[in-house]
Amino acid sequence: MKEYILGIDLGGTNIECGLVDREGNIKIRKRCPTQKEKGAGKVLSNILSTAREVISEVKSRKYKIIAIGIGTPGAVDQETGCIVGGAPNIPGWKGIPLVPALRKEFSLPTFASNDVTLYALGETMFGAGKGKKDIVCLAIGTGIGAGIVIGGKIYRGAIDGAAEVGHTTVKLDGKKCKCGSFGCLERYASATAIAEMGRKASRKDTGSLIYKLAGGDAKRVTAKVVFNAAKQGDKAAEEIVQKVGWFLGAGIANLVNILNPEMVIIGGGVAKAGGILLKIVKKSIETYALEVNRKGLKITLGKLKTDAGIVGAAALAWQEMK
């Protein structure tokens, strides 16, 4: 009987759950709304019910689930399996006994960690970083998260709170961040920041392509609109992409200088911009990262895309079960 891991990805909008084999392939997949607006208890209930759906389907086939892996926003206490904080997008999530609840419900070994940390592990084991040992992954979307893999193992830090690169300072006198600090990378290179800059530019010049692609409504400007405008030669959009790429490259250069990874993988919604952003990021890294640390360094886009969360969660369980 073939063995599988139940991989669970907790997102702010949806909970994704899938049956993952040793090669990182997803056999069965289920999804349900997170419903975070109904409280942390409801979110936990939805996780259990979605997992139950997959397990119910497994029982009718010749599959064997040997463990559960779950990626969650925030940090997980590895001793207790409870959420210890860092998940502002899910109100009340701090203190939730995530791992104990899953173990009690399904009587299976269960492992959990930060979702972006597991994204990094998934890309290392099954994606763009396969065959590498020392990798940094960035997930750039509404915010900026990161995961670090050292010697093939995820680096969690003292309380599972490592790699908060989105809240590293790239501008000392910069904008205030929702975390309470100032000049965070997230305020200059996330999809939220890009959209903010795009809206400002479109209001300043209603004749710009950014404004036109947003249907003549500055409120509808997104990061995707800005990138599409830049690809079509809009000057204001090109200036935004240049600024974003430069800040992002500087943030990555800091990680390169500290960790000396073999590879940096960029994923998340902003990564869809592709080469137009990547070439600026690389130029920025060349400017700010030490030459010796850049030797042999590869900067690339993630391969797992929408499967990253499920596969990354399963990767943790596969690794722990060894």
KABEL-V362111 format. One record per residue. SS is DSSP state (alpha for helix, beta for strand, coil for the rest). PSI is psi as a letter, one per 30 degrees, with the letter a starting at -180 (none if undefined). Layout:
BEGIN
ss=SS psi=PSI
ss=SS psi=PSI
END
This chain:
BEGIN
ss=coil psi=k
ss=beta psi=k
ss=beta psi=k
ss=beta psi=l
ss=beta psi=k
ss=beta psi=j
ss=beta psi=k
ss=beta psi=k
ss=beta psi=j
ss=beta psi=j
ss=coil psi=l
ss=coil psi=f
ss=coil psi=e
ss=beta psi=l
ss=beta psi=k
ss=beta psi=k
ss=beta psi=k
ss=beta psi=l
ss=beta psi=j
ss=beta psi=k
ss=coil psi=a
ss=coil psi=f
ss=coil psi=g
ss=coil psi=g
ss=coil psi=k
ss=beta psi=j
ss=beta psi=e
ss=beta psi=k
ss=beta psi=k
ss=beta psi=l
ss=beta psi=k
ss=beta psi=l
ss=beta psi=k
ss=coil psi=e
ss=coil psi=h
ss=alpha psi=f
ss=alpha psi=f
ss=alpha psi=g
ss=coil psi=l
ss=alpha psi=e
ss=alpha psi=e
ss=alpha psi=e
ss=alpha psi=e
ss=alpha psi=e
ss=alpha psi=e
ss=alpha psi=e
ss=alpha psi=e
ss=alpha psi=e
ss=alpha psi=e
ss=alpha psi=e
ss=alpha psi=e
ss=alpha psi=e
ss=alpha psi=e
ss=alpha psi=e
ss=alpha psi=e
ss=alpha psi=e
ss=alpha psi=e
ss=alpha psi=e
ss=alpha psi=f
ss=coil psi=g
ss=coil psi=l
ss=coil psi=i
ss=beta psi=l
ss=beta psi=j
ss=beta psi=k
ss=beta psi=f
ss=beta psi=l
ss=beta psi=k
ss=beta psi=k
ss=beta psi=k
ss=beta psi=k
ss=beta psi=k
ss=coil psi=k
ss=coil psi=a
ss=beta psi=k
ss=beta psi=k
ss=coil psi=j
ss=coil psi=f
ss=coil psi=e
ss=coil psi=f
ss=coil psi=g
ss=coil psi=l
ss=beta psi=k
ss=beta psi=g
ss=beta psi=a
ss=coil psi=g
ss=coil psi=i
ss=coil psi=f
ss=coil psi=f
ss=coil psi=j
ss=coil psi=k
ss=coil psi=g
ss=coil psi=f
ss=coil psi=k
ss=coil psi=f
ss=coil psi=k
ss=coil psi=i
ss=alpha psi=e
ss=alpha psi=e
ss=alpha psi=e
ss=alpha psi=e
ss=alpha psi=e
ss=alpha psi=e
ss=alpha psi=e
ss=alpha psi=e
ss=alpha psi=f
ss=coil psi=h
ss=coil psi=k
ss=beta psi=k
ss=beta psi=k
ss=beta psi=k
ss=beta psi=l
ss=beta psi=l
ss=beta psi=k
ss=alpha psi=e
ss=alpha psi=e
ss=alpha psi=e
ss=alpha psi=f
ss=alpha psi=e
ss=alpha psi=e
ss=alpha psi=e
ss=alpha psi=e
ss=alpha psi=e
ss=alpha psi=e
ss=alpha psi=e
ss=alpha psi=f
ss=coil psi=b
ss=coil psi=f
ss=coil psi=g
ss=coil psi=k
ss=coil psi=f
ss=coil psi=l
ss=coil psi=e
ss=coil psi=j
ss=beta psi=k
ss=beta psi=k
ss=beta psi=k
ss=beta psi=k
ss=beta psi=j
ss=beta psi=j
ss=coil psi=b
ss=coil psi=e
ss=coil psi=a
ss=beta psi=j
ss=beta psi=l
ss=beta psi=l
ss=beta psi=k
ss=beta psi=k
ss=beta psi=k
ss=beta psi=k
ss=coil psi=g
ss=coil psi=f
ss=beta psi=k
ss=beta psi=k
ss=coil psi=j
ss=coil psi=f
ss=coil psi=a
ss=coil psi=e
ss=coil psi=h
ss=coil psi=g
ss=coil psi=g
ss=coil psi=l
ss=coil psi=h
ss=coil psi=i
ss=alpha psi=f
ss=alpha psi=f
ss=alpha psi=g
ss=coil psi=k
ss=beta psi=k
ss=coil psi=f
ss=coil psi=j
ss=coil psi=e
ss=coil psi=h
ss=coil psi=a
ss=coil psi=l
ss=beta psi=k
ss=coil psi=l
ss=coil psi=f
ss=coil psi=f
ss=coil psi=f
ss=coil psi=a
ss=beta psi=k
ss=coil psi=g
ss=beta psi=k
ss=coil psi=e
ss=alpha psi=f
ss=alpha psi=f
ss=alpha psi=f
ss=alpha psi=g
ss=coil psi=l
ss=alpha psi=e
ss=alpha psi=e
ss=alpha psi=e
ss=alpha psi=e
ss=alpha psi=e
ss=alpha psi=e
ss=alpha psi=e
ss=alpha psi=e
ss=alpha psi=e
ss=alpha psi=e
ss=alpha psi=e
ss=alpha psi=e
ss=alpha psi=e
ss=alpha psi=e
ss=coil psi=j
ss=coil psi=f
ss=coil psi=f
ss=coil psi=l
ss=alpha psi=e
ss=alpha psi=e
ss=alpha psi=e
ss=alpha psi=e
ss=alpha psi=f
ss=coil psi=g
ss=coil psi=g
ss=coil psi=g
ss=coil psi=j
ss=alpha psi=f
ss=alpha psi=f
ss=alpha psi=g
ss=coil psi=k
ss=coil psi=l
ss=alpha psi=e
ss=alpha psi=e
ss=alpha psi=e
ss=alpha psi=e
ss=alpha psi=e
ss=alpha psi=e
ss=alpha psi=e
ss=alpha psi=e
ss=alpha psi=f
ss=coil psi=g
ss=coil psi=g
ss=coil psi=k
ss=alpha psi=e
ss=alpha psi=e
ss=alpha psi=e
ss=alpha psi=e
ss=alpha psi=e
ss=alpha psi=e
ss=alpha psi=e
ss=alpha psi=e
ss=alpha psi=e
ss=alpha psi=e
ss=alpha psi=e
ss=alpha psi=e
ss=alpha psi=e
ss=alpha psi=e
ss=alpha psi=e
ss=alpha psi=e
ss=alpha psi=e
ss=alpha psi=e
ss=alpha psi=e
ss=alpha psi=e
ss=alpha psi=e
ss=alpha psi=e
ss=alpha psi=e
ss=alpha psi=e
ss=alpha psi=f
ss=coil psi=h
ss=coil psi=l
ss=coil psi=e
ss=beta psi=k
ss=beta psi=k
ss=beta psi=k
ss=beta psi=k
ss=beta psi=a
ss=coil psi=l
ss=alpha psi=e
ss=alpha psi=f
ss=alpha psi=f
ss=alpha psi=f
ss=alpha psi=f
ss=coil psi=b
ss=alpha psi=e
ss=alpha psi=e
ss=alpha psi=e
ss=alpha psi=e
ss=alpha psi=e
ss=alpha psi=e
ss=alpha psi=e
ss=alpha psi=e
ss=alpha psi=e
ss=alpha psi=e
ss=alpha psi=e
ss=alpha psi=e
ss=alpha psi=e
ss=alpha psi=f
ss=coil psi=k
ss=coil psi=k
ss=alpha psi=e
ss=alpha psi=e
ss=alpha psi=f
ss=alpha psi=f
ss=coil psi=j
ss=coil psi=f
ss=coil psi=k
ss=beta psi=k
ss=beta psi=k
ss=beta psi=l
ss=beta psi=l
ss=coil psi=l
ss=coil psi=f
ss=coil psi=f
ss=alpha psi=b
ss=alpha psi=f
ss=alpha psi=f
ss=alpha psi=e
ss=alpha psi=e
ss=alpha psi=e
ss=alpha psi=e
ss=alpha psi=e
ss=alpha psi=e
ss=alpha psi=e
ss=alpha psi=e
ss=alpha psi=e
ss=alpha psi=e
ss=alpha psi=e
ss=alpha psi=e
ss=alpha psi=e
ss=alpha psi=f
ss=coil psi=none
END
